[in-house]
Amino acid sequence: MHPLMSGFGRAKEGHSIFGILNRTRSYPGAKLLRSWLCLPRIDLEEILERQNAVDLLSSLELRDIVENLGTFLKGVNDCSRIIQRLQSFTASVLDWEKLFQTSLSCIKIRETAGSHPLLTRAQVFRSMLEECKNEKLRSIVDAIDKVIDFQESKKEKRLVIKAGFSPDLDELHQSYSSLADFLTSVGIEELRRFGEEASIVRSLPT
């Protein structure tokens, strides 16, 4: 069992069964493939359904769609860990960006898979279309896009809420932004009024 027991993601896996078979485009996909190899299914109907899906995706007629699906799958991240960090209030800007990217990619995957009648012949795609609701995904995308300013967040290296979302937050942000200028003006006025004595006070360690 070296191929799978050597550890997921390590260099040795390149010489394993998993390393040979793994052509997945996303981290969750690689995890799923690994679980399939570690715990093979014995249900004949499920095995035949998987083989039917593989045969369907291998057809020349679906080549362009399969390439598009592969591109969209690259945007799917491991959201289980992201959600854990969201629940513990430790999520980073990158976590929010990955959640946004994953939701958007899933919408594109669903729309692409549902656009071709051949794909819906496979149970795996029918199940995906039933479970992966566009309305819920779009509500996540719209909510994040409405609230988070990713461009400013990257510049500030912290989560920045979009201007106009909350008047109270806008007021606090304005106060915070002008704080440095206010303190500078206070320092200048202090020097002007008290001269050298003020300089000595300002140089003392706090």
N, C-alpha and C positions, 0 to 999 in steps of 0.2 A: 504493500500500500504506500510505498515511498512517494509516488506521484502526488498524492493528495495530503498525506500526513506530514510532508516536509514543511508545510506552512504556506498559507495563501499569500501570493504576491512576492515570494522570495525568488531569487535568481534560479534556484534548482528546479523550479517548476517548468522552466524552458525545456527540460529533458524528461518531463513527465507526460502521462496521458492527457492530463488537464492542459499542460502547456502546448501540446500538439493540437488538441481539439479547440482550444480557446480562440475564437475569432469574434468574441463579443465586442460591442462598441461602448458599453457602459460598465461602471463598477457593479451596480446591482445585477446586471446580466451575468457578469463573471461569477458573482456569488451564487447565483441560481444554478449555473452550469456546474459549479463545484459541488453544490448540494445534491444535484442529480447524480453525479458520479460517485459521491460518497454513499448515497442511499438510493440505489436504482429502483425504479418502480417495477412492480410485477403484474400490475393490472393490464391485461392485453388491450382493452379498449383504449386506455390512456396512451399506451405505447403506439398503437396504430394512429391515433389522433396526432401525436407528435410527428410521426413519420409522414403523415399526410401534409402537415404544415411545412415540413422541410421540403417535400417534393413540390409543393405549391410555390414556395419561395425560390426554388431553383429553376422555375420555368422561365424561358426567354421572354415570354409575354409580360412578365412582371419585373423585368430587370431594372428598368428606370425607377419604378416605385420602390423596389427593394433598396436601391442606392439612396433614395431620398429618406427612407426609413432609417437606414444606417447613419445618415448624417444627423437626423433628429435625435437618435438614440445617444449620440455623443454628448448631448446636452442634458442627459438624465443623470442626476447625482444620487448619492445615498442619503435619502431624506430622513431615515429613521434617526440617525445621529443628529441631524440638524434640528429635528423636532424636539429631541431630548434637551438640546441646548436652549431652544426657544422656551421650553417649559421651565427651565432652571434660570432663565433670564441671563444667560451667558453667551447668547448668539452674537456673532461678529457681523460686520457689514458683508463679508464674503458669504456667510451662511444665508443671509437674506437674499443676496444676489443669486446663489445657487438654487434656492427654493423658487425664486422667480423664474430662473432659466429652466428648471425642471418642469414647472407647471406649463410654461409656454411650449416646451418641447413635446410634452404629453398631448397638448391640444393639437399640435401639428401632426403627431403620430396618429392620433385618433382620426383626424380629418382625412389623412392620407390613406389609412387602412380602410376607412369606411367609404372611400370614393370609388373603390373597385369591387365589383360584385364577386370576382373570383376569390378574393381574400376572405369574404364572409362565409365561404364554404367550409373553412377550417374552424373547428370548435374553439381553438385558442384565440382566434381573432374575434369570434362572436362573443366570447366571454369578456374579452378586453373592452369591446364596444359597450357591453352591458354594464360593466363595473366602473369604467372610466368615463364619468359624466362630464361633458363639456361645460355645463353650467357651473359646477363646483370649481373646476379648474379656472374658468374665466373669472369667477368671483375672487379667487386667490390672486390671480394676475392683476386684476383691476384694483384690488385693495392695496397691494404692495406698490403698484405704479402710482397710485394716488397719494400715498403717504411718504415714501422714501425717495430722497434725491440721491441717486447712486453716484452721479458725477461729483457733487459736492462732498459726499461721504468719503469718496476716495481721496479727494484733496485734503479734507480735514482729518482723515484716518479715524473717523468715528461716525456713528449713525446720525445723519442729518435729515430732519423732516422737511418736506417741501414747504416753501413759503405759501401762505394762503390756506393751508390745511387747518390750522388752529390760530385764531387771533391772539390767544394768550401766549402760545409758544412763540409766535412772531414777535410779540412785545418783549418777552424774556430774551430772545435771541438778539434783538436790537440793543437791549440794555447790556448784554454780555459783550457784544461787538464794540460798543462805545466805552467799555470799562477801562481799557488800556489808555485811551486818550484822556479820559477823566482823571485817572490816577497821575498821568504825566502832568496835566495842568495843575493838579493839587500840589505836586512836588515842586513845580516851577514857582507857584505862588508862595509855597513854604520857604523856598530859598530867598525869594524876593523880600519876604517879611522878616525872616529871622537870620538871614545871612549865614555866616560861618557856623554858628551854633547849630543851625538846622542841618548843615552838611554832616557834622559830627554825629548827630542823632540818627540820621538816615544811614550812616555807615555801620552802626552797631549791629551785631548779629542778633537774629530773632530766635 
